[in-house]
Amino acid sequence: MWVYLIENDRMAKVAFRLSPACQGKRLMTEALVRAVTFCFEETELQRLWADVHIQNIASYKTLEKAGFKREGLIRGGKMVNTYCDYYLYGMIKADYIEIFQSKSALREKPGKK
């Protein structure tokens, strides 16, 4: 996992890759959630973003599970070394706070297991 392209201490790009042998075990979702938590709680970052090829369903589902929102579609854009269609995903600190507070509230309710 990478957090890079940090711009003026306000926003950064996230990217990830996982060995096929480790896929499907929610490892990347957990790692991404921990990275997001670190970025918003321990740094001044206000926005995280990612791009993902439209055919990479597992990666965009991972982003969605971690709380990222699909913000747009780039048609025929350059991604790494190829031109393709890809989605843009993002999360701002306010999104993170909303998600974190709702999950904390669920954990704190008496009788919930």
PyMOL commands that set and color helices and strands:
alter all, ss='L'
color gray80, all
select helices_A, chain A and resi 20-22+27-42+57-65+93-108
alter helices_A, ss='H'
color red, helices_A
select strands_A, chain A and resi 2-7+11-15+47-53+69-79+82-92
alter strands_A, ss='S'
color yellow, strands_A
deselect
rebuild
show_as cartoon
